[in-house]
């Protein structure tokens, strides 16, 4: 009798566990994110930002992620690719209308290496890309959070009405690139206040960011993050 009772109790426990697991899989709540499987990828040191937005779709198994390693190597998912192979693959593979392209670039790589990915994306008819970043603050230490990033437009020419604000990041000595906004040289410490002053009274806000090839990508991300914090859309000019 005791054996029969034990078997019944075990069956009930298994049924409850299976039902709970099925509910967790079907639930669309934010709390279920921690149970999702992270997409495999190439590890890089992401640039830190303060205003990036959650990009949970970047963890989907079908997400298109282009990685730019510190040494300039390009990867599509986990596969090494050339710039031309990347472009050809994206052109030849069908994608959804709302398909986003994610660029995961090492903070220390030169902007010239990231331009290779941007150029391939633009030639594959992507007008925008999401730059994956890391956030400077976390809600809970050790907790899993969705990927985060900054969406930028990709354009070949500067063509907008009204004329956009152009931010130039120039090769400098060591890790100190020069900074120019339109025709004015601006110290890095005054970047935020200068951008806030430019965009403060505008209804349409557009910033075009151009960087010399040798500039570390982290500086480009910092400028993009700052412009977006002032409410501006940001465009990168494809080479």
ABEGO torsion letter per residue (X at the ends): XAAAAAAAAAAAAAAAAAAAAAAAAABABAAAAAABBBBBBBBBBBBBBAABBBBAAAABAABBBBBBBAAGBBBBEABBBBAAAAAAAAAABBBBAABBBBBBBBAABBAAAAAAAAAAAAAAGBABBBBBBBBABBABBGBBBBBBBBBBBBBABBBBOBBBBBBBBBBBBEABBBBBBEABBBBAAAAAAAAAAAAAABABBBBBBBBBAABBAAAAAAAAAAAAAAGBBBBBBBX
